[in-house]
Amino acid sequence: MKLVKLIANLGYGSRKQVALMFREGRITDADGEVLYADDKVPHAAIRIDDEPLDPPAGLVLMLHKPTGYTCSTRDPGRVIYDLLPPRFRLRSPLLSPVGRLDRETSGLLLMTDDGQLLHRITSPKTGLAKVYEATLAQDLRGDEAAVFASGTLMLESEKTPLAPAPMVVDGPRQARLTLTEGRYHQVRRMFAAVGNHVDALHRSQVGGLALDGLPEGEWRLLDGVDLDRLFGAVD
């Protein structure tokens, strides 16, 4: 792939804008030598304004999503892309959230521009577990764990029962649920089905990956070791 197209696909600007960056000498190699649009150099050796080029297609990152942000590119309010470098929103292929957390749910959100990886993570066949921590409006009544683990709970407007979902009680109004499917607003609807309401919801783990101290609103790139941890329990 030609350098102009490569850099434009990473969101640094249109091809015309990237061509201008070449003419201005802003694109160099690791030794500071000015590059030209027809040069052939390894991705890792390219610098823009002395900064390394973003990773190529196949990027995967973990974001600690705060509440108040939408997993969208077009919402009129705050969106998750506001928490990332602006050029990440312009990458081609598109950098997409892997599944969604609703506006009022915080926690671990994966994003990638690798369509096959996205499908593998979200496919019910993979059975990747996701852990949610819920703060409830009312005290637990005591039978919720058995109901959720039964594999018979039906949600309103659904035609098939939910897969068993283990629950751990952490306090009178605190519970951790482990899901292996991702139905619309599933945790909130599950507690609604047993007469309760979720006041706050946080996703703390996906597969073998946890936030591990990543501050709210921050993100980090994932590597092969992280992906091994992600799928470790299902491979």
DATATA-V183652 format. One record per pair of residues at least 4 apart in sequence whose ideal C-beta (glycine too) atoms are under 8 Angstrom apart, sorted by the first residue. I is the first residue (numbers start at 0). J is the second residue. If there is no record, write none. Layout:
i->I j->J
i->I j->J
//
This chain:
i->0 j->4
i->0 j->5
i->0 j->8
i->1 j->5
i->1 j->36
i->1 j->37
i->2 j->6
i->2 j->21
i->2 j->26
i->2 j->34
i->2 j->36
i->2 j->37
i->2 j->38
i->2 j->40
i->2 j->45
i->3 j->7
i->3 j->14
i->3 j->17
i->3 j->18
i->3 j->21
i->3 j->36
i->4 j->8
i->4 j->14
i->5 j->9
i->5 j->42
i->5 j->55
i->6 j->11
i->6 j->12
i->6 j->17
i->6 j->20
i->6 j->26
i->6 j->45
i->6 j->47
i->6 j->52
i->7 j->11
i->7 j->12
i->7 j->13
i->7 j->14
i->7 j->16
i->7 j->17
i->7 j->91
i->8 j->56
i->8 j->90
i->8 j->91
i->9 j->52
i->9 j->53
i->9 j->55
i->9 j->86
i->9 j->90
i->10 j->53
i->10 j->85
i->10 j->86
i->10 j->87
i->10 j->88
i->10 j->89
i->10 j->90
i->10 j->91
i->11 j->16
i->11 j->17
i->11 j->20
i->11 j->47
i->11 j->86
i->12 j->16
i->12 j->17
i->12 j->20
i->13 j->17
i->14 j->18
i->15 j->19
i->16 j->20
i->17 j->21
i->18 j->22
i->18 j->36
i->19 j->23
i->20 j->25
i->20 j->26
i->20 j->47
i->21 j->25
i->21 j->26
i->21 j->34
i->21 j->35
i->21 j->36
i->24 j->33
i->25 j->47
i->25 j->48
i->26 j->33
i->26 j->34
i->26 j->45
i->26 j->46
i->26 j->47
i->27 j->31
i->27 j->32
i->27 j->33
i->27 j->34
i->27 j->45
i->27 j->46
i->27 j->49
i->28 j->32
i->28 j->34
i->28 j->40
i->28 j->44
i->28 j->45
i->28 j->46
i->29 j->43
i->29 j->44
i->29 j->46
i->31 j->46
i->31 j->49
i->34 j->38
i->34 j->40
i->34 j->45
i->40 j->44
i->40 j->45
i->41 j->45
i->42 j->52
i->42 j->55
i->43 j->51
i->43 j->52
i->45 j->51
i->45 j->52
i->46 j->50
i->46 j->51
i->46 j->52
i->47 j->52
i->53 j->58
i->53 j->84
i->53 j->86
i->53 j->87
i->53 j->90
i->54 j->58
i->54 j->220
i->56 j->90
i->56 j->92
i->56 j->112
i->56 j->113
i->57 j->111
i->57 j->112
i->57 j->113
i->57 j->116
i->58 j->90
i->58 j->94
i->58 j->111
i->58 j->112
i->58 j->113
i->58 j->220
i->59 j->109
i->59 j->110
i->59 j->111
i->59 j->113
i->59 j->116
i->59 j->220
i->59 j->221
i->59 j->225
i->59 j->226
i->60 j->83
i->60 j->94
i->60 j->109
i->60 j->110
i->60 j->111
i->60 j->218
i->60 j->219
i->60 j->220
i->60 j->221
i->61 j->107
i->61 j->108
i->61 j->109
i->61 j->110
i->61 j->208
i->61 j->210
i->61 j->213
i->61 j->218
i->61 j->219
i->61 j->221
i->61 j->225
i->62 j->79
i->62 j->82
i->62 j->83
i->62 j->107
i->62 j->108
i->62 j->109
i->62 j->110
i->62 j->217
i->62 j->218
i->63 j->105
i->63 j->106
i->63 j->107
i->63 j->108
i->63 j->210
i->63 j->213
i->63 j->214
i->63 j->215
i->63 j->216
i->63 j->217
i->63 j->218
i->64 j->68
i->64 j->70
i->64 j->79
i->64 j->82
i->64 j->100
i->64 j->104
i->64 j->105
i->64 j->106
i->64 j->107
i->64 j->108
i->65 j->82
i->65 j->105
i->65 j->215
i->65 j->216
i->66 j->102
i->66 j->103
i->66 j->104
i->66 j->105
i->66 j->199
i->67 j->76
i->67 j->77
i->67 j->102
i->67 j->103
i->68 j->77
i->68 j->78
i->68 j->79
i->68 j->81
i->68 j->82
i->68 j->102
i->69 j->74
i->69 j->76
i->69 j->77
i->69 j->78
i->69 j->79
i->69 j->102
i->70 j->78
i->70 j->79
i->70 j->96
i->70 j->99
i->70 j->100
i->70 j->101
i->70 j->108
i->71 j->78
i->71 j->79
i->72 j->78
i->72 j->80
i->72 j->88
i->73 j->78
i->74 j->78
i->76 j->102
i->77 j->81
i->79 j->83
i->79 j->96
i->79 j->108
i->79 j->110
i->80 j->85
i->80 j->87
i->80 j->88
i->82 j->216
i->82 j->217
i->82 j->218
i->83 j->87
i->83 j->88
i->83 j->94
i->83 j->218
i->85 j->89
i->86 j->90
i->87 j->94
i->88 j->94
i->90 j->94
i->90 j->112
i->92 j->112
i->92 j->113
i->92 j->114
i->93 j->112
i->94 j->110
i->94 j->111
i->94 j->112
i->95 j->110
i->95 j->111
i->95 j->112
i->95 j->117
i->96 j->100
i->96 j->108
i->96 j->109
i->96 j->110
i->97 j->108
i->97 j->109
i->97 j->110
i->97 j->111
i->97 j->117
i->97 j->120
i->97 j->121
i->98 j->108
i->98 j->109
i->98 j->120
i->98 j->121
i->98 j->181
i->100 j->104
i->100 j->105
i->100 j->106
i->100 j->108
i->100 j->202
i->101 j->184
i->103 j->199
i->103 j->200
i->104 j->200
i->104 j->201
i->104 j->202
i->105 j->199
i->105 j->200
i->105 j->201
i->105 j->202
i->105 j->215
i->106 j->131
i->106 j->132
i->106 j->200
i->106 j->201
i->106 j->202
i->106 j->203
i->106 j->210
i->107 j->202
i->107 j->203
i->107 j->204
i->107 j->205
i->107 j->208
i->107 j->209
i->107 j->210
i->108 j->202
i->109 j->120
i->109 j->205
i->109 j->208
i->109 j->221
i->111 j->116
i->111 j->117
i->113 j->117
i->114 j->118
i->115 j->119
i->116 j->120
i->117 j->121
i->118 j->122
i->119 j->125
i->120 j->125
i->120 j->127
i->120 j->205
i->120 j->206
i->120 j->229
i->121 j->125
i->121 j->181
i->123 j->179
i->123 j->180
i->125 j->230
i->125 j->233
i->126 j->179
i->126 j->233
i->127 j->179
i->127 j->205
i->127 j->206
i->127 j->229
i->127 j->230
i->127 j->233
i->128 j->177
i->128 j->178
i->128 j->179
i->128 j->204
i->128 j->205
i->128 j->206
i->128 j->232
i->129 j->177
i->129 j->178
i->129 j->179
i->129 j->181
i->129 j->202
i->129 j->204
i->129 j->205
i->129 j->206
i->130 j->175
i->130 j->176
i->130 j->177
i->130 j->202
i->130 j->203
i->130 j->204
i->130 j->205
i->131 j->175
i->131 j->176
i->131 j->177
i->131 j->178
i->131 j->186
i->131 j->200
i->131 j->201
i->131 j->202
i->131 j->203
i->132 j->169
i->132 j->173
i->132 j->174
i->132 j->175
i->132 j->200
i->132 j->201
i->132 j->202
i->132 j->203
i->133 j->173
i->133 j->174
i->133 j->175
i->133 j->176
i->133 j->186
i->133 j->190
i->133 j->197
i->133 j->199
i->133 j->200
i->133 j->201
i->134 j->172
i->134 j->173
i->134 j->197
i->134 j->198
i->134 j->199
i->134 j->200
i->135 j->139
i->135 j->172
i->135 j->173
i->135 j->174
i->135 j->190
i->135 j->195
i->135 j->196
i->135 j->197
i->135 j->198
i->136 j->172
i->136 j->195
i->136 j->196
i->136 j->197
i->136 j->198
i->137 j->172
i->137 j->194
i->137 j->195
i->137 j->196
i->138 j->171
i->138 j->172
i->139 j->143
i->139 j->168
i->139 j->171
i->139 j->172
i->139 j->174
i->139 j->195
i->140 j->193
i->140 j->194
i->142 j->146
i->142 j->193
i->143 j->147
i->143 j->166
i->143 j->174
i->143 j->190
i->143 j->193
i->143 j->195
i->144 j->148
i->144 j->165
i->144 j->166
i->144 j->167
i->144 j->168
i->145 j->149
i->146 j->152
i->146 j->193
i->147 j->152
i->147 j->161
i->147 j->163
i->147 j->164
i->147 j->165
i->147 j->166
i->147 j->176
i->147 j->189
i->148 j->163
i->148 j->164
i->148 j->165
i->148 j->166
i->149 j->163
i->150 j->160
i->150 j->161
i->150 j->162
i->150 j->163
i->151 j->160
i->152 j->160
i->152 j->161
i->152 j->189
i->152 j->192
i->153 j->157
i->153 j->159
i->153 j->160
i->153 j->161
i->153 j->192
i->154 j->161
i->154 j->182
i->154 j->185
i->154 j->188
i->154 j->189
i->154 j->192
i->155 j->188
i->155 j->192
i->157 j->161
i->157 j->182
i->161 j->180
i->161 j->182
i->161 j->185
i->161 j->189
i->162 j->178
i->162 j->179
i->162 j->180
i->164 j->176
i->164 j->177
i->164 j->178
i->164 j->179
i->164 j->189
i->165 j->176
i->165 j->177
i->166 j->174
i->166 j->175
i->166 j->176
i->166 j->177
i->167 j->174
i->167 j->175
i->168 j->173
i->168 j->174
i->169 j->173
i->169 j->174
i->169 j->175
i->172 j->198
i->175 j->203
i->176 j->186
i->176 j->189
i->178 j->185
i->178 j->186
i->180 j->185
i->181 j->185
i->182 j->188
i->183 j->188
i->184 j->188
i->185 j->189
i->186 j->190
i->186 j->197
i->186 j->200
i->187 j->191
i->187 j->196
i->187 j->197
i->187 j->200
i->188 j->192
i->189 j->193
i->190 j->195
i->190 j->196
i->190 j->197
i->191 j->195
i->191 j->196
i->203 j->209
i->203 j->210
i->204 j->208
i->204 j->209
i->204 j->210
i->205 j->229
i->206 j->228
i->206 j->229
i->206 j->230
i->206 j->231
i->206 j->232
i->206 j->233
i->207 j->228
i->207 j->229
i->207 j->230
i->207 j->231
i->207 j->232
i->208 j->221
i->208 j->225
i->208 j->228
i->208 j->229
i->213 j->217
i->213 j->218
i->213 j->219
i->221 j->225
i->221 j->226
i->221 j->229
i->222 j->226
i->223 j->227
i->224 j->228
i->225 j->229
i->226 j->230
i->227 j->231
i->230 j->234
//
